[in-house]
Amino acid sequence: MSYNNHSRQGERNQKDIKTKKTFRTEGRVLEALPNTCFRIKLDDDGQEILALLSGKLRFHRIRILPGDRVTVEMTPYDKEKGRIVYRLK
């Protein structure tokens, strides 16, 4: 009986992961803050947001400096925070 519950729980988690909506936008790093946090000005609307470094960028020690162009992933629920997923060249 417990195997069925676990397998159903796993299926439910997979569906939840697939339905999460995020969108990506580009911006420029204005300021580097402590704990891999950055202040970014978005290209779309000029809004300033706080963004953290994604896990893969942190793991591979990709350096982000003020003035760098980055791709930021955001959710529609909180438009003042984001995650840096790519540093543009």
Kinemage of the C-alpha trace (Angstrom):
@kinemage 1
@onewidth
@group {chain A} dominant
@subgroup {mainchain}
@vectorlist {calphas} color= white
{ca met a 1} P 0.000 0.000 0.000
{ca ser a 2} L 2.800 2.443 0.808
{ca tyr a 3} L 4.428 1.883 -2.596
{ca asn a 4} L 1.320 3.173 -4.342
{ca asn a 5} L 1.239 6.316 -2.237
{ca his a 6} L 4.882 7.061 -2.921
{ca ser a 7} L 4.542 6.544 -6.651
{ca arg a 8} L 1.505 8.793 -6.795
{ca gln a 9} L 3.298 11.418 -4.750
{ca gly a 10} L 6.205 11.323 -7.212
{ca glu a 11} L 3.838 11.747 -10.149
{ca arg a 12} L 2.187 14.703 -8.451
{ca asn a 13} L 5.558 16.373 -7.852
{ca gln a 14} L 6.543 15.887 -11.494
{ca lys a 15} L 3.324 17.554 -12.633
{ca asp a 16} L 3.869 20.475 -10.237
{ca ile a 17} L 7.384 20.989 -11.538
{ca lys a 18} L 6.203 21.059 -15.147
{ca thr a 19} L 3.454 23.609 -14.486
{ca lys a 20} L 5.649 26.244 -12.802
{ca lys a 21} L 5.742 29.318 -15.030
{ca thr a 22} L 8.843 31.486 -15.280
{ca phe a 23} L 9.973 33.973 -17.852
{ca arg a 24} L 13.398 35.214 -18.841
{ca thr a 25} L 14.541 38.727 -19.566
{ca glu a 26} L 17.864 40.467 -20.012
{ca gly a 27} L 19.458 43.228 -18.010
{ca arg a 28} L 22.658 44.890 -16.861
{ca val a 29} L 24.322 44.434 -13.466
{ca leu a 30} L 24.431 47.725 -11.568
{ca glu a 31} L 25.894 46.630 -8.248
{ca ala a 32} L 27.370 43.511 -6.652
{ca leu a 33} L 26.006 42.885 -3.143
{ca pro a 34} L 27.089 40.333 -0.506
{ca asn a 35} L 26.148 36.626 -0.728
{ca thr a 36} L 26.096 36.456 -4.552
{ca cys a 37} L 23.238 38.953 -4.727
{ca phe a 38} L 23.159 41.597 -7.479
{ca arg a 39} L 21.139 44.695 -8.321
{ca ile a 40} L 20.075 44.517 -11.968
{ca lys a 41} L 18.392 47.010 -14.285
{ca leu a 42} L 16.103 45.222 -16.742
{ca asp a 43} L 16.148 46.130 -20.434
{ca asp a 44} L 12.385 45.665 -20.907
{ca asp a 45} L 11.038 48.338 -18.597
{ca gly a 46} L 14.052 49.811 -16.798
{ca gln a 47} L 12.953 48.319 -13.479
{ca glu a 48} L 15.634 47.544 -10.872
{ca ile a 49} L 15.463 44.120 -9.220
{ca leu a 50} L 17.521 41.994 -6.847
{ca ala a 51} L 18.820 38.745 -8.306
{ca leu a 52} L 20.711 35.784 -6.911
{ca leu a 53} L 23.184 33.628 -8.790
{ca ser a 54} L 21.799 30.277 -9.965
{ca gly a 55} L 23.298 27.081 -8.579
{ca lys a 56} L 25.196 26.111 -11.739
{ca leu a 57} L 26.812 29.548 -12.074
{ca arg a 58} L 27.769 29.383 -8.394
{ca phe a 59} L 29.104 25.805 -8.736
{ca his a 60} L 31.252 26.642 -11.775
{ca arg a 61} L 32.366 29.943 -10.174
{ca ile a 62} L 31.252 32.152 -13.057
{ca arg a 63} L 32.224 35.689 -12.132
{ca ile a 64} L 29.669 38.457 -12.529
{ca leu a 65} L 30.850 42.063 -12.324
{ca pro a 66} L 29.010 45.396 -12.451
{ca gly a 67} L 28.376 46.289 -16.078
{ca asp a 68} L 27.924 42.681 -17.247
{ca arg a 69} L 24.853 41.779 -19.275
{ca val a 70} L 22.907 38.835 -17.850
{ca thr a 71} L 19.778 36.767 -18.464
{ca val a 72} L 17.444 36.766 -15.474
{ca glu a 73} L 14.688 34.235 -14.758
{ca met a 74} L 11.671 35.558 -12.846
{ca thr a 75} L 8.262 34.355 -11.725
{ca pro a 76} L 5.077 36.328 -12.323
{ca tyr a 77} L 4.391 36.289 -8.574
{ca asp a 78} L 7.309 38.477 -7.442
{ca lys a 79} L 8.610 40.902 -10.038
{ca glu a 80} L 11.226 42.444 -7.752
{ca lys a 81} L 13.401 39.325 -7.366
{ca gly a 82} L 15.026 36.993 -9.857
{ca arg a 83} L 17.723 34.439 -10.557
{ca ile a 84} L 20.709 35.023 -12.850
{ca val a 85} L 20.860 32.025 -15.196
{ca tyr a 86} L 23.319 33.198 -17.879
{ca arg a 87} L 26.059 35.795 -18.319
{ca leu a 88} L 25.986 37.260 -21.816
{ca lys a 89} L 29.174 37.998 -23.645
